[in-house]
Amino acid sequence: MTKTQFLIGAPSSDSGKTTLTLALLRLFADRGQKVQPFKCGPDYLDPIHHTRAARRPSVNLDLFMMSPAHVQALFARHTATADVAIAEGMMGLFDGVDKAEGSSADIASLLGLPVVLVVDGRAMAYSAAPLLAGFRQFRPDVKIAGVIFNFVNSDRHYQMLRAAATDAGVEALGYVPRNEAMRLPERHLGLAVSPEHDYETIIAHAAAHVAQTVDIDRLLALTAGPAPTPPPSAPRATGRRQRIAVARDEVFNFTYHENLCALADLGEIVEFSPLRDAAPPAADLIYLAGGYPELFLEQLATNEPMRHALQAYAAGGGRIFAECGGLMYLGRHIIDATGKRHPMAGVLPVETSMQARRLTLGYRCVEWAGRTFRGHEFHYSTLTETTPLTSVATVTDARGRAVPTKVYRQGGVWASYVHFYWGEECALLAE
């Protein structure tokens, strides 16, 4: 059995991978095909948009946070019920933790996925030939199926780029003219997910725009290959079934799909909104994922019933697992860019600030009780402990260097700036 499956890569970031991915996801979905999106790397913003475009949850694939076998199993399992599988790469195709280690190219090689390159063609013509020749020849295990040129505003310019691609031995599949109506709003180092933007209209416009100048049928033909074989179903978690309250609203939405699947294996998931609800539902565990609490400070602060309910839950020994934005919300205050303090849940003796923004970014290894957990850290806020706290774990970066990030444990409350991945092994939350 063959199936259309490919990875969208690029020579560098900002080449237009995400916009093209969203356009193709919607194109195939509108044709009545079941299209499965994947995102290479630890990103939790792009998958939100993927899910909207494909009308099907996007799944992260990451060779630092996951074992190769887990990546293979995820891809096969989620592709089994799809007609088309599209993985969006991260950064440049060969950019990894150390050289190409863990890169999109490594994922393409592991999964046998042909690569469709997206090349920013606005400031080049025949120079595309050596660029494409280099990408085609650099690693024999990474197959370049074709190239789409982005930001090309005329057919004449495209014909020059197409000739360059032909001479480099790479088939040109079309081009995408610049169009402001399909530009996705950004925030920090990623795409925005704020509710004031009409993403549905942007995605629909991108799909219609790309369909005019990209040879979709040829793309499908070039990227058909043997369908992966799903592994046997893993045995369901044993032990006491838990009731897990997951915060899901405009603030708390930075989650990995497989993390939620793992929680579902532990018990019943009930969702709630710290933004609007008066209290969390009765639960054995509350999960506060990351997000952008700094965009909703007034609403979070004025929802006093929720803040007091979380205080009482934690004081009574309730279990809470909080990551990044969830950690910020559990603190005493969040200080906005003007210096104003907004009261938060007050569960932990910390406060965070957006006033002196500083980027913290990178993979993390967390050593706790003889176990290693992996994740990713990405935030601009800074944290101050109003009462000194010790970390219950040792945290290092991808190369084993110590970082100052802490993992807090106070009673039944766990909190850290780290976004953990437990889709492969859920021992931390099963404690």
N, C-alpha and C positions, 0 to 999 in steps of 0.2 A: 504494500500500500504506500502510495506517495502522498505527500502533503506539502503545501507551500509553507516554507519556514525560512526566515532569514534574520540577520542582524543588521541594523542601521548604524554605521560607524562614520567617522569623520577624521580628517587630519588633526583637528583641534576643537576645543570648545567654541561655542558661538558660531558654528557653521550652519545651524538650523536643524539639527537632528530631531529635537523634540517637536517642532512645528510640523515637520514632514511626517514624523511618526504618527502624530495625532490625525493629520490629514488622511494618511493611508488606513489607519484603524477605522476611521469613520467611513471612508470610501468602501471598504470591504463589508463593514457592518450594514451599510445602506444597500449593498447588493444582496443582502440576506444571508451572508456568510457568517459563521461563528468565528470571530477573530480573537485570539488570545494574546494580550500584551504582556511583555516582560520588561523589566528595567534592570540593566546591569549596574551594580554598585549599590551603595547604601541609601540612595536618595529616597525620600518619602513624599516629595512634592510632585515630581513627574508622574508617579503612579496614580495620584489622585486624578490628574488630567487624562491619563491613559484610560482609566476606568470609565470616565465620562464619555470619552470618544468611542470606545469599543463596546460600551454597555456590558462590560464583563470585568471582574476584578483583575488588576495588574499585579504581577508577582515579581519580587526582587530576586535577582541572581547575583551572588557575590562570593568570590573565591577567597576572601579573607574571613568573612563571618561564617561561611558555610564550607563543608567538605565538598570535594568534587563529586562524590557519590550523591550527596544531597542535592546539589545543583542539577545533576542528571535526572534524579528522581522527580524533582519539582517540574522540570521542563517536560518530561515525558507524561507525567500525570495530568498536568493542566492542558497539554497539547492534545491529549487523547480525545477530548470531546470538542475539539475545534477544527475548523477547516483551514485556517491560516494562523500561523504563529509569528509574531514580530517582536524581536527584542531590541530595545533601544540601548545603544552603547553609552558609555560615560567618557567624558573628556575626549582626548584623541584616542584612536583605535588601539595604539600600543602603549598607552600611559597606564602604569600600574603602581603598586606600592613601592616596588624597587625595580626600576627599568620597566619591563613589560609584565612583571609578576602580578597576577590577578587582574590583568587588563581585560578589556572587551575582546581583544584578540584571543586571549587565553580561553575565554568563555566560548567564543565562536569555534575554536579548535576542539575544545572538550566536547561540544555538542554537535560538531560537524555542520555548523551553520554557515552558509554562504553569506558574504558581507556585501551590502549595498552601501557604497560610499556616498556621502553628501559633501560636496566640495564647494566652498565659497568662491564663485567664479568672477566676482565683480571686478577684480583688479588683475586679471590674468587672461591670457589667450593660449599660445602654444606652450608656455611654461607649465601648463597642466600635464604635458606629456611626461617629463621626467618625474614629476610628483607622483603620478599614477603608476608609472613603471616601477618606481621604488616601492610603493605599497603592494603592488602585485608580486614582486619578486622577493620581498624582504623575508617572508616566512612561507615556505611551501605548504605548511599545514593550515594556512589561513587563505581561503579561496575568495578572491574579489570577484563577485558575480557581475557587477556593473557600477556605474556612477551616475548620480543625478547632480547637476550643477545648480547651485542656489544663487539667488540675487543676480540673475541674468535677465536683463530687460529687453532683449531683442533676439529674434531668430538668427540674425546675422552673427551676433556675438556667439550664440550657441553653436552655430556651424563651425566656427573656429575652434571652440572647445571640443566639439565632437571629433573633429579631425585629429586633435591632439590625443584624445582618448583612444582613437582607433590605432594610431601609431604606437601607443603605449601598450596595446593589447588588452584594453579594457572597453567593454561595450557601454556606450552612452545611452541612458534610458530616458533622457529628457532634461528639462530645466524648469526652474521655478522663478518667475519674475518677482521682484520686490512688491509687496502689497501691505500697506499699513493696516488694513482691515483684518489681517490674519496674524498680526503681531501680538504675542502674549505678554501681558504685564509682568514685570519682575520685581522681586524684593530680595534684598541682600544678595546671596550668591545663587538664588534659585528663582523659580517662577512663583508668582504670587498665587494664593488660593483664597483671597478675600472675597466675600459674598457680593461686593458692589460691582464686580466685573461680570459681564455676560459671556461666560466661557462657551456656552452652547452655540451662540451665534458666531463666535470667533472660530470654533472648530468646524462648524458647518461651512463657513466661508472658505476656510483653508482647504477643506476636502474638494469643494467645487473648483477652487482656483488651481490646485495641483492636477486635477483630472484633465485640465485643458492642455497641458504641455508635457506631461509625463506619460510614457507608454505603459499603462498599468498591466495590460495583457502580456506584454513581453516580460515585465517584471515577474509576473506570476510564473511564466514558463521557465525563466532562468533560475528560479529559486525553489522549484519542486524537488523533493528528495524523499528518501525512505522515512516513514513516520517512526519516531522513537517508540520503544516498547515500554509501557509503564511497569514499574516494579510491583511486586505483590503488595497488597495493602498492609500497612503497619498495624500491629495489634493495638487496640484501643487502650488508653491509660487505665490502670487499675487503681483501686483504693477508693476512698470516700469521694463521692461526687460533690463538687463545690458549686456555689452560686457566686458568679463573678460579675461585679458591676463595672462596666467599661464606660468611661467618659467619652462621649462622641458628640461633638457639636462644632461650631465655627472655630472655637478656640483649641480644643483638644482633638486633633485628627492626624497627627504624624505617627501612623502605625504601619507595621509590616503585615501584609495579608496573612502570611504564614504564622505570625505571632498570634493573631486572632484565632486561626484554625487550631493552634496548639492549646489555647485557652479553652476553646470549645471541647477539646478532648478531655479537659480536666473537669468540665461540668457545664452548667447552664450559664449562658451569657445574657445579661440584661443591660441595656444601654441607658444612660442618663445624661443630662446636660447641667454641668455646674453653672452655666450661664443663665439658665432659665428655671430649672427645677428648685424646689424648696429644700430638698434633701436627697441624698443618694438612696437607692432602694436597699432593702435588707440584703446583706451579702456577706460571704466569707472572705472576700477579697475585693478591694477597689483598685482599679487600674487607671491612673491618670497619665496619659501619654503626652508627648510634646505637642507644641503648636505655637501660636503667636498670642500669648496672653497680653502682651504689651499693646495690642490693638484693641483690646476690650476691657481696659482697666476700670473704667467707670461702671460698666455692667457687672463685672466680677465683684468689685468692691461693694456695690449697693445691694447685692444679693446676700444680705446678712444671714438669712436662714440657712442657706447652703454652707456658708463659712462656719457657722456655729455647729451645724450638724456634723461636719467633717472633724471639727475639734473634738466633739463629744465621742464620735466613733473611734478616733485614735486614742483618746484618753481612756476609753473602755477596753482597750486592747485589740481593737479592730486592725486588720491587716490592710495596708495600703502600699502599692508599688507605684512610684512616681518617677517620670523621666523628664528632664529638661524643663519644658513649660509646666509640667506637673510639679516638679520641684519648686519652681518659681511661685506657683500658686499656693503651695503648702507653707511658704515662708510667711514672715510677719508683714512685710510690705514689698511692693514693686515700685521702684522710683522711676518715673517717666523721664523723658529727655529734658523736660523743663526743671526737674528737681522735685516735683510734687510726689509725695508718698501716698500710695494707695493701699489701704489695708487688705490683706489677703487672709487665708485660712488660719494662719498663726499656729500651725501644727509643729513646725520646726523653728528653732531660734536662728533664722537666717533672713536676710533681705537681699533682693537682687535689684540691679539698677541698669537702666538704658541710657544713663546720662553720659558716661564715659565709655562709649561702645568700643569693644575690642573683640576681634574675631578669634574664636577658638574652633579649630576644625581638624578632624582626623580620626582614623580608626583607633579603637581602644581594646586592649586586653585587660580583663579584670580577674585578678587572682583572689579567690575567697574560699577558705576552708578546704584547701587542697584541690579546688576545682578552677577551671579556666572558663570564663565567659567572654564572649566577644561582642563588640558593638561599634557605635560611631558617635562622635561628638560634634555638634555644630551649633554655635550660638554666638550672639553678640553681647549678651548681658554679662555683667560681672556680679559676683556673689560675695557678701560679707557675712561672717558669722557673728551674731550679736552675743552669743555665748560660745566659747571654744568647743568644737566638736572634733572627734577623731574619725578617721576613715576605717571602716571594717574590712576594707579590701585594698590591695595594691593595684594601681592602675598604670599601665604603660602604653606607649604608642605602638604602631605596627612594627617598628624596628627594635622594640624592647626597651626603649628609653623611658624613664620615669616621667610622668606628667603630674601636675598638682591636683588634678581632678579627684574628688573624693566620692566615696559611696557611704551614705549615711544610713545608720540603723538606730531607730529610737523606738523601743517597744516593738510593735508590729509594723512599724513604718519603715520602708526602704525608699531611698530617694537618691538620685544622682543626675548629673548633667548627661550621662551616657545614655544613648538609645540602645538598649540591648536587643540582640537577636536571639530568640529562643525557639524559633520554628523547628529547629532540628533536635533540640534537647531542652526540655522545659523544667529542669530540676530546680532552678532558682525560685520559680513561682510555686512549685509544688511543696516547698518547705513549710 
